[in-house]
Amino acid sequence: MTSHDAPLGVFDSGLGGLTVVRALRERLPRESIIYLGDTARVPYGTRSADTVVRYALGCARVLTDRGVKAIVVACNTVSAVALERLRIELDLPVLGVIEPGARAAAAAAAGATVGVLGTAGTIASGAYPRAVAAFSTRSEVVTQAAPMLVPLVEEGWLDGEVPRLVVRRYLEPIVARGARVIVLGCTHYPLLFDLIQREADDLAGGPVHVVDGARATAETVATFLEERAVLSTRTERGSLELLVTDLPKSFADVAGRFLGGPPPEVTQIDL
């Protein structure tokens, strides 16, 4: 039986999943976390479904070999195309990021239109409309690919005129179609939360509910651990171990921005 104090395993193709790690550490400070960023093969969004499944299984097995008690897939692409396969192949719980965001959006919308911002791959997968429909058949879902937001976040362009104009351009079509709840369907986007909130409210001429998928995922993980009585019993703050498959220094330089602190220690591994 897995120990209550075994770590949570979290993985993504690169940096974005660190927003989920940050939300988990805020919501569940006593849980230890092992994070794997597959930086040698980022991005996953441009790969075939078969390739994404293969990469995801490789990442998950690294984490299972390190004794994690559950795996959080902090990647919308993997959550869209590989989650069920991971659940079949692995002998431990696997949670994704799409279902929590969709559940939170459906609850907030109460039948109103839901808008989704995401990468081209996530939007093309249709995963969010399917997931929202599972929680509410009354809400129409309108989607918008927002590919320029990831490089803006990784460059640290989180405010100012350039990111404001880009965010506004992506929001305009979904707000015009009636979206008053907007899901951030990429794990990079929470770093732009305040800017997206301001621009959405301005375009709509009133309040828009923006769903931070990272926070929604952390809440789902907390509920999952509580219901199964496997919350950590430690009294001190849990540890954080960061693993990457390439470029540990550049990862560490940007990771601090995602985690809200100084550049952390990062270890490179081979898959």
Backbone bond lengths (Angstrom), bond angles and torsions (degrees), N, CA, C in turn:
res aa  C-N    CA-C-N  psi(-1)  N-CA   C-N-CA  omega(-1)  CA-C   N-CA-C  phi
1 M - - - 1.468 - - 1.534 109.73 -
2 T 1.343 115.49 136.80 1.462 120.45 -177.85 1.524 110.79 -68.45
3 S 1.329 115.72 136.54 1.460 120.81 178.94 1.522 110.97 -68.18
4 H 1.352 115.64 143.39 1.460 120.35 174.43 1.524 110.66 -55.68
5 D 1.333 116.73 -34.62 1.456 120.74 -174.39 1.528 113.68 -92.47
6 A 1.339 116.47 7.33 1.466 119.20 171.14 1.533 108.24 -62.91
7 P 1.324 117.72 150.69 1.468 119.30 -177.58 1.530 112.61 -74.31
8 L 1.320 114.86 162.02 1.454 121.76 165.95 1.524 108.06 -84.82
9 G 1.306 117.55 140.55 1.452 121.68 173.65 1.522 110.14 -101.03
10 V 1.318 117.00 132.16 1.465 121.63 179.96 1.527 107.45 -130.88
11 F 1.349 117.54 135.00 1.463 117.16 175.53 1.522 111.99 -141.82
12 D 1.325 113.63 156.61 1.462 123.36 178.53 1.523 106.47 -152.99
13 S 1.328 115.61 169.36 1.460 119.00 177.44 1.519 111.98 -72.46
14 G 1.320 117.58 -19.11 1.468 118.95 -178.05 1.509 111.96 -160.21
15 L 1.341 115.71 -124.13 1.464 122.51 -173.08 1.520 114.42 -86.16
16 G 1.327 117.02 -31.74 1.457 120.79 -168.57 1.512 114.82 -52.49
17 G 1.328 116.59 -38.84 1.452 120.60 -177.70 1.513 114.21 -62.16
18 L 1.330 117.72 -12.28 1.466 119.97 177.40 1.526 111.97 -66.38
19 T 1.346 118.28 -22.30 1.469 118.58 174.35 1.524 109.90 -66.93
20 V 1.335 116.52 -32.97 1.464 120.55 175.98 1.526 109.77 -69.97
21 V 1.331 116.94 -41.02 1.467 120.85 176.95 1.527 109.99 -59.73
22 R 1.321 116.97 -45.12 1.467 120.32 179.79 1.531 110.96 -60.63
23 A 1.337 116.25 -44.35 1.465 120.17 179.67 1.530 111.07 -65.54
24 L 1.326 117.15 -38.52 1.466 120.97 177.80 1.524 111.09 -64.07
25 R 1.332 116.30 -40.94 1.471 119.80 -178.25 1.531 111.54 -71.28
26 E 1.309 116.99 -26.85 1.466 120.25 174.33 1.533 110.71 -75.23
27 R 1.328 116.20 -42.33 1.469 120.63 -176.03 1.528 112.29 -80.98
28 L 1.341 116.90 -34.38 1.472 122.42 -175.18 1.534 109.34 -130.90
29 P 1.338 117.42 67.66 1.468 120.18 -171.41 1.531 114.78 -62.98
30 R 1.323 118.12 -20.57 1.464 119.95 -177.74 1.528 113.18 -87.91
31 E 1.321 116.95 -7.46 1.461 120.07 179.00 1.531 110.68 -81.79
32 S 1.334 116.64 132.89 1.461 120.97 170.79 1.528 108.90 -82.11
33 I 1.318 115.81 148.90 1.465 120.87 -175.88 1.527 109.58 -133.89
34 I 1.325 115.97 135.62 1.465 122.19 167.85 1.521 106.48 -111.40
35 Y 1.329 116.31 120.61 1.467 121.68 -178.61 1.519 109.77 -110.66
36 L 1.332 116.20 134.08 1.456 121.74 176.18 1.522 109.58 -120.84
37 G 1.331 116.15 120.37 1.459 122.44 173.59 1.523 108.77 -107.00
38 D 1.323 116.49 118.54 1.474 120.59 -176.50 1.525 110.07 -84.46
39 T 1.320 115.52 64.71 1.464 122.14 -172.01 1.529 113.76 -67.88
40 A 1.321 117.22 -17.01 1.472 119.74 177.80 1.524 111.24 -72.97
41 R 1.353 116.39 -21.14 1.469 119.40 -173.70 1.527 112.92 -125.85
42 V 1.347 116.84 11.63 1.459 120.66 176.99 1.544 109.16 -68.32
43 P 1.333 120.85 143.57 1.465 127.72 0.32 1.527 111.40 -92.31
44 Y 1.321 115.60 156.38 1.466 120.96 175.40 1.525 111.93 -84.05
45 G 1.324 116.33 -23.56 1.460 120.30 -172.45 1.515 115.04 -61.56
46 T 1.331 117.31 -21.27 1.468 120.67 -179.30 1.535 112.09 -95.25
47 R 1.335 117.81 0.90 1.475 121.50 -175.93 1.527 111.19 -92.65
48 S 1.341 115.66 161.30 1.459 120.02 174.55 1.521 109.84 -69.45
49 A 1.328 116.06 160.66 1.465 120.67 179.93 1.524 110.84 -59.98
50 D 1.340 117.30 -41.06 1.468 120.48 -179.71 1.528 111.23 -61.77
51 T 1.330 116.07 -40.42 1.465 120.26 -179.98 1.527 110.45 -67.85
52 V 1.323 117.05 -41.90 1.464 120.66 178.68 1.521 110.21 -61.13
53 V 1.322 117.36 -42.78 1.471 120.83 178.14 1.520 110.16 -60.32
54 R 1.321 116.78 -44.37 1.473 120.25 -179.36 1.524 111.52 -63.72
55 Y 1.324 116.52 -45.32 1.463 120.00 178.60 1.530 110.64 -62.77
56 A 1.328 116.39 -43.25 1.464 120.90 -177.71 1.526 111.14 -63.03
57 L 1.326 116.88 -41.74 1.469 120.21 178.21 1.522 110.53 -62.34
58 G 1.330 116.79 -39.39 1.466 120.41 178.18 1.519 111.81 -62.63
59 C 1.323 116.43 -44.56 1.471 120.18 178.46 1.524 111.00 -64.26
60 A 1.336 115.86 -44.42 1.468 120.02 -177.30 1.527 111.07 -63.46
61 R 1.309 117.11 -36.08 1.470 119.32 -178.31 1.529 111.50 -70.83
62 V 1.327 117.26 -32.78 1.469 119.84 173.81 1.531 109.36 -59.12
63 L 1.319 116.24 -43.73 1.465 120.57 -177.74 1.530 111.68 -71.71
64 T 1.323 117.70 -39.84 1.468 119.13 178.54 1.520 110.60 -65.23
65 D 1.331 116.80 -35.84 1.467 120.37 177.50 1.525 111.76 -63.78
66 R 1.329 116.76 -21.51 1.465 121.15 179.40 1.533 111.88 -95.28
67 G 1.324 115.89 9.75 1.459 119.95 169.53 1.509 116.50 79.57
68 V 1.338 117.85 29.90 1.464 119.14 179.44 1.526 110.71 -71.68
69 K 1.345 116.37 155.41 1.471 120.18 -178.69 1.531 112.39 -94.25
70 A 1.315 116.58 -16.01 1.466 122.40 176.51 1.521 107.53 -162.85
71 I 1.322 115.55 157.68 1.466 120.48 178.54 1.521 109.37 -118.36
72 V 1.335 115.02 132.20 1.457 121.77 174.36 1.529 107.18 -108.49
73 V 1.318 115.73 116.96 1.467 120.60 178.93 1.518 107.53 -85.14
74 A 1.333 116.62 99.86 1.472 122.25 -174.41 1.524 110.63 -91.48
75 C 1.317 114.89 46.33 1.466 121.63 -175.91 1.521 107.16 -144.68
76 N 1.327 116.52 122.34 1.457 119.78 -179.11 1.520 112.03 -66.17
77 T 1.338 117.19 -36.53 1.463 120.22 -179.47 1.521 110.85 -62.97
78 V 1.337 116.59 -48.82 1.467 120.23 179.29 1.525 110.24 -65.10
79 S 1.330 116.95 -40.80 1.463 120.35 178.89 1.528 111.29 -61.03
80 A 1.352 115.93 -32.66 1.465 120.21 -177.90 1.523 112.41 -75.57
81 V 1.337 117.71 -36.35 1.476 118.62 -170.04 1.517 115.52 -118.22
82 A 1.340 118.47 -14.17 1.468 118.87 -170.50 1.520 115.18 -127.23
83 L 1.330 118.14 -1.71 1.461 119.87 -171.96 1.525 112.28 -61.93
84 E 1.325 117.26 -46.19 1.472 119.61 -177.80 1.524 111.19 -65.22
85 R 1.320 116.76 -37.91 1.471 120.02 178.38 1.526 110.35 -63.65
86 L 1.323 117.14 -42.04 1.459 120.81 177.87 1.532 110.78 -61.49
87 R 1.326 116.54 -41.09 1.462 120.21 -179.76 1.522 111.85 -65.51
88 I 1.326 116.03 -32.87 1.469 120.45 178.05 1.527 110.74 -72.61
89 E 1.329 116.03 -41.84 1.469 121.21 -172.48 1.526 113.96 -80.09
90 L 1.331 117.03 -27.83 1.468 120.17 -171.73 1.526 111.47 -105.09
91 D 1.301 115.38 143.34 1.468 120.98 -178.55 1.527 110.78 -96.01
92 L 1.331 115.91 48.93 1.465 121.29 175.71 1.520 108.53 -161.84
93 P 1.334 118.50 163.75 1.464 120.67 -176.68 1.529 112.16 -65.57
94 V 1.338 115.68 142.32 1.465 122.39 177.27 1.524 107.93 -129.48
95 L 1.331 117.05 124.58 1.465 122.35 179.93 1.522 109.16 -120.34
96 G 1.327 116.42 142.85 1.456 121.09 -179.54 1.521 111.79 -110.97
97 V 1.338 116.36 -173.26 1.466 121.01 -176.93 1.524 113.63 -106.36
98 I 1.325 118.19 -14.35 1.463 119.84 -175.62 1.528 111.39 -77.03
99 E 1.314 116.85 -48.56 1.465 120.48 -177.48 1.539 112.64 -58.31
100 P 1.352 119.61 -45.27 1.467 118.75 178.60 1.527 113.29 -61.25
101 G 1.334 116.95 -43.11 1.466 120.16 179.09 1.522 111.79 -64.35
102 A 1.337 116.02 -40.45 1.463 120.49 179.74 1.521 111.07 -66.70
103 R 1.335 116.65 -40.80 1.469 120.48 179.23 1.532 110.42 -62.41
104 A 1.342 116.03 -46.33 1.472 120.32 -179.85 1.530 110.76 -63.11
105 A 1.333 116.96 -38.99 1.461 120.91 -179.44 1.521 111.22 -67.80
106 A 1.324 116.77 -43.77 1.467 120.36 -179.78 1.525 110.90 -63.02
107 A 1.333 116.32 -39.20 1.463 120.32 179.65 1.525 110.79 -66.60
108 A 1.341 116.45 -42.46 1.470 120.40 -178.73 1.527 111.66 -70.98
109 A 1.341 117.01 -32.90 1.465 120.92 -174.88 1.522 112.30 -73.90
110 A 1.333 116.94 -35.73 1.470 121.65 -178.70 1.531 111.46 49.60
111 G 1.342 114.87 43.55 1.453 120.36 177.69 1.516 115.11 98.30
112 A 1.327 117.79 -12.70 1.463 121.30 178.22 1.532 110.13 -76.38
113 T 1.321 116.64 172.73 1.469 121.87 -177.89 1.520 111.06 -72.95
114 V 1.331 115.38 136.50 1.464 122.99 178.04 1.520 108.46 -108.06
115 G 1.329 116.23 131.31 1.458 121.12 174.51 1.520 109.97 -105.26
116 V 1.322 116.88 146.27 1.461 121.78 179.38 1.522 109.18 -127.38
117 L 1.332 116.62 125.48 1.462 122.26 168.30 1.516 107.75 -100.88
118 G 1.333 118.12 133.82 1.454 120.01 179.58 1.508 111.04 -160.92
119 T 1.319 116.42 178.69 1.461 120.59 174.47 1.524 108.85 -71.66
120 A 1.321 116.31 164.51 1.465 120.27 -179.13 1.529 111.22 -58.19
121 G 1.335 116.68 -40.56 1.464 120.53 -178.15 1.513 111.91 -65.94
122 T 1.319 117.38 -43.98 1.465 121.09 -179.62 1.526 110.54 -65.53
123 I 1.330 116.86 -43.68 1.466 120.12 179.25 1.529 110.38 -63.52
124 A 1.336 117.00 -43.39 1.472 120.45 -179.21 1.524 112.19 -64.24
125 S 1.328 117.47 -27.01 1.469 120.72 -178.08 1.526 112.77 -70.20
126 G 1.340 116.73 -21.76 1.459 120.03 -177.07 1.515 113.71 70.33
127 A 1.330 117.45 14.69 1.466 120.65 -173.55 1.524 112.35 -66.56
128 Y 1.320 118.36 -39.05 1.470 119.35 -177.39 1.531 112.86 -70.33
129 P 1.338 119.37 -45.81 1.476 117.28 175.17 1.532 112.73 -56.93
130 R 1.327 117.42 -39.87 1.468 119.81 177.90 1.523 110.99 -64.72
131 A 1.328 115.90 -42.69 1.461 119.49 -177.33 1.525 111.59 -68.50
132 V 1.336 117.44 -42.02 1.464 119.74 177.60 1.524 110.03 -62.84
133 A 1.338 117.39 -41.70 1.465 121.44 -179.93 1.523 111.93 -60.97
134 A 1.339 117.08 -28.39 1.466 120.37 178.82 1.525 111.33 -68.57
135 F 1.337 116.44 -24.44 1.467 120.78 -179.55 1.528 112.71 -102.39
136 S 1.334 116.99 -24.94 1.464 120.54 -179.21 1.522 109.39 -154.98
137 T 1.326 115.99 121.47 1.472 119.91 176.88 1.520 110.97 -87.92
138 R 1.342 116.91 -3.00 1.472 120.14 -176.89 1.518 113.12 -90.61
139 S 1.325 117.71 -20.42 1.463 120.74 -175.23 1.529 111.53 -91.36
140 E 1.321 115.74 122.67 1.462 120.20 168.91 1.529 107.95 -72.82
141 V 1.325 117.53 146.15 1.460 121.54 178.73 1.524 108.86 -119.24
142 V 1.330 115.89 124.93 1.466 121.22 175.84 1.529 107.69 -115.28
143 T 1.313 115.73 139.21 1.466 119.36 -172.29 1.520 111.49 -123.59
144 Q 1.324 114.67 155.93 1.461 121.25 178.69 1.524 110.00 -147.33
145 A 1.325 116.75 119.09 1.464 120.16 172.63 1.523 108.73 -69.95
146 A 1.343 116.03 136.70 1.468 121.29 -176.70 1.531 109.60 -133.11
147 P 1.338 117.33 62.76 1.465 120.20 -170.66 1.521 115.86 -64.43
148 M 1.336 118.09 -24.57 1.467 119.14 -176.59 1.528 113.24 -77.10
149 L 1.326 117.01 -11.82 1.467 118.67 -176.67 1.530 112.22 -71.57
150 V 1.333 117.85 -32.99 1.470 119.77 -179.78 1.531 111.48 -63.16
151 P 1.352 119.71 -52.08 1.474 117.70 178.22 1.523 113.55 -62.72
152 L 1.320 118.19 -32.60 1.471 119.68 176.47 1.523 110.53 -61.47
153 V 1.334 116.19 -45.13 1.461 120.12 179.97 1.523 110.74 -63.83
154 E 1.328 116.96 -44.44 1.466 119.81 -176.50 1.526 111.70 -68.97
155 E 1.329 116.97 -24.49 1.468 120.61 175.79 1.529 111.60 -85.75
156 G 1.334 116.67 -6.95 1.457 119.81 -179.33 1.513 114.34 82.18
157 W 1.331 117.32 15.41 1.460 121.41 178.45 1.527 108.30 -87.38
158 L 1.325 116.33 81.31 1.457 121.28 -173.02 1.519 113.19 -101.18
159 D 1.311 117.04 -10.46 1.462 120.92 178.89 1.524 108.14 -152.01
160 G 1.333 115.77 170.34 1.457 119.54 -178.10 1.517 110.92 106.77
161 E 1.314 115.77 178.66 1.462 120.83 -170.98 1.526 113.32 -68.76
162 V 1.331 117.99 -40.26 1.475 119.77 -177.42 1.526 111.47 -63.42
163 P 1.347 119.35 -56.28 1.460 117.76 177.70 1.530 113.13 -62.32
164 R 1.322 117.77 -32.23 1.472 119.64 179.10 1.523 111.12 -62.62
165 L 1.328 116.50 -45.15 1.466 120.23 -179.30 1.528 111.41 -67.17
166 V 1.338 116.88 -37.99 1.465 120.11 179.04 1.524 110.46 -66.31
167 V 1.335 116.29 -47.67 1.475 120.86 178.62 1.529 109.95 -58.61
168 R 1.323 116.34 -44.82 1.471 120.19 -178.34 1.529 111.26 -62.33
169 R 1.319 116.18 -40.38 1.474 120.42 -179.93 1.531 110.77 -61.48
170 Y 1.330 116.87 -40.05 1.463 120.02 -179.74 1.531 111.78 -74.59
171 L 1.321 117.48 -33.61 1.461 120.21 -178.09 1.530 113.15 -75.63
172 E 1.327 116.65 -32.17 1.474 120.51 -173.11 1.525 113.72 -50.36
173 P 1.354 119.57 -50.18 1.469 118.36 -175.80 1.526 113.85 -65.44
174 I 1.347 118.09 -36.90 1.463 118.28 -176.94 1.531 111.91 -79.53
175 V 1.330 117.14 -32.08 1.467 119.31 174.96 1.534 109.21 -69.57
176 A 1.324 117.26 -38.98 1.463 120.88 178.21 1.529 111.64 -62.21
177 R 1.335 116.37 -27.51 1.479 120.34 178.92 1.528 111.92 -89.94
178 G 1.323 116.43 10.15 1.454 119.66 170.56 1.510 116.63 100.96
179 A 1.345 118.45 4.21 1.469 119.93 -178.75 1.522 110.55 -66.33
180 R 1.335 116.22 123.69 1.470 121.48 175.52 1.537 110.24 -120.58
181 V 1.318 115.84 0.07 1.458 123.42 167.94 1.515 105.85 -127.28
182 I 1.337 116.96 129.04 1.467 120.71 -177.28 1.521 109.31 -126.78
183 V 1.319 115.09 125.93 1.462 121.62 179.23 1.525 109.08 -95.36
184 L 1.324 116.00 131.56 1.465 120.65 173.77 1.533 106.79 -84.88
185 G 1.333 115.80 96.37 1.458 121.68 -171.65 1.513 113.99 -92.05
186 C 1.307 116.67 33.85 1.468 122.65 173.64 1.519 106.32 -150.03
187 T 1.322 116.84 138.40 1.464 119.39 -173.77 1.529 113.15 -72.41
188 H 1.332 118.59 -10.19 1.467 120.20 172.50 1.530 111.91 -76.26
189 Y 1.328 116.57 -31.55 1.458 120.99 -166.62 1.531 115.42 -64.98
190 P 1.353 120.54 -26.26 1.465 117.47 178.68 1.528 114.57 -56.70
191 L 1.342 117.88 -24.38 1.459 118.80 177.42 1.531 111.71 -68.22
192 L 1.334 116.73 -17.27 1.460 121.78 177.17 1.531 111.52 -103.23
193 F 1.330 116.58 14.91 1.472 120.57 -172.60 1.526 112.22 -53.28
194 D 1.329 117.27 -51.47 1.467 120.32 -175.36 1.521 111.43 -61.83
195 L 1.327 116.36 -41.46 1.464 120.52 -179.78 1.534 110.25 -66.61
196 I 1.322 116.78 -44.81 1.469 120.49 178.61 1.522 110.42 -61.78
197 Q 1.329 116.75 -41.63 1.469 120.50 178.87 1.530 110.85 -60.14
198 R 1.326 116.94 -47.94 1.472 120.47 -178.36 1.526 112.04 -61.57
199 E 1.331 116.04 -46.85 1.462 119.97 -176.94 1.520 111.40 -68.98
200 A 1.321 117.82 -37.72 1.465 121.11 178.91 1.530 110.25 -64.90
201 D 1.341 116.07 -45.48 1.469 119.75 178.52 1.528 111.05 -60.08
202 D 1.331 116.09 -41.56 1.462 120.63 -178.99 1.524 111.35 -65.38
203 L 1.321 116.32 -45.19 1.467 120.30 -179.79 1.520 111.92 -65.08
204 A 1.338 116.34 -37.52 1.466 120.47 -176.80 1.529 112.00 -81.99
205 G 1.323 117.09 -15.66 1.453 120.39 -176.09 1.514 113.04 69.43
206 G 1.312 116.05 26.48 1.468 121.86 -179.50 1.511 108.97 175.94
207 P 1.335 117.58 -179.55 1.461 120.56 -174.25 1.529 113.78 -68.78
208 V 1.317 115.04 135.58 1.463 123.69 173.80 1.527 107.42 -116.83
209 H 1.311 117.31 137.55 1.468 121.21 178.86 1.530 108.34 -89.83
210 V 1.325 116.91 113.91 1.467 121.40 178.99 1.525 108.87 -99.46
211 V 1.323 116.35 124.72 1.468 122.31 -178.33 1.523 109.24 -96.40
212 D 1.322 115.62 117.16 1.460 122.45 175.33 1.530 107.17 -84.37
213 G 1.343 116.35 107.24 1.458 120.32 -176.67 1.512 113.72 -61.46
214 A 1.340 117.31 -29.53 1.464 120.33 179.51 1.519 110.79 -66.57
215 R 1.329 116.64 -45.30 1.463 120.43 178.93 1.529 111.38 -67.68
216 A 1.327 116.26 -38.57 1.465 119.69 177.81 1.529 110.36 -62.66
217 T 1.337 116.15 -38.80 1.467 120.33 178.50 1.522 110.80 -66.07
218 A 1.329 117.31 -43.46 1.461 120.57 179.29 1.525 111.00 -60.50
219 E 1.322 116.50 -38.64 1.470 120.46 178.51 1.530 110.54 -65.83
220 T 1.325 116.91 -40.82 1.464 121.40 178.51 1.526 110.93 -64.33
221 V 1.340 116.80 -42.40 1.465 120.82 178.54 1.527 109.95 -63.21
222 A 1.331 116.92 -42.75 1.467 120.25 179.63 1.526 110.99 -60.37
223 T 1.330 116.27 -45.24 1.467 120.59 178.71 1.522 110.78 -62.59
224 F 1.316 116.59 -42.45 1.465 122.13 179.50 1.535 111.09 -59.28
225 L 1.331 116.68 -48.22 1.469 120.63 -178.74 1.531 111.38 -66.91
226 E 1.337 115.94 -38.20 1.469 120.07 178.93 1.526 110.83 -64.84
227 E 1.330 116.46 -46.67 1.467 120.33 -177.38 1.522 112.12 -63.64
228 R 1.331 116.66 -31.86 1.466 120.37 -179.16 1.531 112.48 -95.79
229 A 1.325 115.56 5.54 1.465 122.01 176.90 1.525 112.13 53.92
230 V 1.349 116.06 44.55 1.469 120.26 178.25 1.524 111.37 -123.71
231 L 1.331 117.20 25.03 1.463 120.05 172.91 1.522 109.88 -63.84
232 S 1.310 116.58 149.05 1.461 120.92 178.38 1.532 110.31 -60.47
233 T 1.333 114.90 142.41 1.473 120.42 177.98 1.528 112.21 -97.99
234 R 1.352 117.02 -2.00 1.466 118.74 -178.38 1.527 109.90 -67.77
235 T 1.313 115.32 153.95 1.458 120.15 -179.94 1.526 111.97 -98.23
236 E 1.335 116.85 -20.12 1.463 120.13 179.87 1.528 109.96 -93.00
237 R 1.322 115.74 169.20 1.467 121.30 178.27 1.522 110.07 -64.02
238 G 1.315 116.54 139.17 1.454 121.12 178.55 1.519 112.07 -69.81
239 S 1.321 116.13 160.16 1.467 121.36 -179.43 1.529 110.56 -87.20
240 L 1.327 115.70 163.75 1.458 122.16 176.12 1.521 108.13 -131.66
241 E 1.328 116.22 122.55 1.467 122.48 176.97 1.524 107.58 -116.17
242 L 1.332 116.33 127.18 1.458 121.64 -178.29 1.522 110.28 -111.25
243 L 1.331 116.06 124.41 1.460 122.68 179.49 1.527 109.05 -119.81
244 V 1.327 116.78 142.47 1.460 121.13 173.96 1.526 108.87 -136.63
245 T 1.323 115.45 162.00 1.464 119.89 178.83 1.525 112.36 -98.86
246 D 1.344 117.94 -4.56 1.462 121.23 177.75 1.530 109.05 -168.80
247 L 1.323 116.54 156.34 1.465 124.47 171.85 1.536 113.75 53.67
248 P 1.325 117.44 56.29 1.468 118.92 -177.28 1.525 113.90 -62.74
249 K 1.357 118.31 -35.21 1.462 119.49 -176.68 1.523 111.56 -67.67
250 S 1.338 116.74 -46.89 1.461 118.59 -178.90 1.530 110.37 -67.49
251 F 1.342 116.65 -33.03 1.456 120.42 175.79 1.530 110.11 -61.98
252 A 1.332 115.98 -47.12 1.467 120.90 -178.50 1.527 110.95 -61.90
253 D 1.338 116.81 -38.47 1.462 120.75 -178.04 1.532 111.39 -60.70
254 V 1.341 115.89 -39.24 1.470 119.46 -177.65 1.523 111.48 -89.98
255 A 1.328 117.50 -26.12 1.466 121.68 -175.31 1.527 112.31 -59.42
256 G 1.325 116.72 -35.00 1.458 119.79 179.78 1.523 111.93 -58.05
257 R 1.334 116.76 -37.69 1.465 121.48 179.07 1.539 110.34 -63.68
258 F 1.332 115.81 -41.16 1.466 120.52 -179.43 1.526 111.34 -69.85
259 L 1.328 116.31 -36.90 1.463 120.56 -175.21 1.525 112.65 -89.93
260 G 1.335 116.47 -10.67 1.451 119.99 179.09 1.514 113.82 76.41
261 G 1.337 116.90 37.64 1.457 120.50 -179.22 1.515 110.99 -159.43
262 P 1.338 117.56 -169.69 1.467 120.42 179.12 1.526 111.16 -69.06
263 P 1.333 118.26 162.97 1.467 120.60 178.07 1.531 110.77 -55.71
264 P 1.328 117.87 126.62 1.463 120.68 -176.99 1.528 111.62 -86.02
265 E 1.327 115.94 171.71 1.457 121.17 173.44 1.528 108.80 -78.73
266 V 1.337 116.27 134.77 1.464 121.47 -177.21 1.519 109.00 -129.95
267 T 1.331 116.45 138.14 1.468 122.24 -179.32 1.528 109.73 -113.34
268 Q 1.330 116.27 133.23 1.468 119.69 176.17 1.516 110.05 -91.03
269 I 1.351 115.77 136.32 1.460 121.19 177.22 1.515 110.15 -128.89
270 D 1.320 116.26 166.37 1.458 122.67 173.73 1.513 108.73 -104.08
271 L 1.320 117.07 138.15 1.460 119.82 175.71 1.527 109.85 -88.63
